[in-house]
Amino acid sequence: MKGAYQLHLRLDKSVRIKVGKLGTFLFPAGRYVYTGSALNGLEKRIERHFRKQKKLRWHIDFLLQHAQIESVTVVETDERIECELNCQVLNRPKAKVIVKGFGSSDCRCPAHLIYLGEGDGLKNEF
């Protein structure tokens, strides 16, 4: 299966994380959405995100050492739509980029990790 996906994440407490070569950043507690794609093996990519034991390769791997995946949205497609999906999240009220360039080194998006704030009501919006 090919397509794009969004990981809906929760970070219970603020934490400072070294994100590969991007640097070290303070991630505030709250809810995040990470948008990615896998045009060769969507299921395997998502399974990898759930694994705790793995080589830290992508930016999201570093955050997933601290955050919990609450749900995953999958869009099956042959097209590269992850930037479009990411923009939909970025246009939400209160949405903001915490780490510029996170997950978006191969596109023009400011980041593919979007912070939505702390409120519990956010989890029902997706």
Buried (B, 14 or more C-beta within 10 A) or exposed (E): BBBBBBBBBBBEEEBEBEBEEBEEBEBBEBBBBBBBBBBEEBEEBBEBBEEEEEEEEBBBBBBBEBBEBEEEEBBEBEEBBBBEBBEBBBEBEEBEBBBEBBBBEEEEBBBBBBBBBBEEEBEEEB
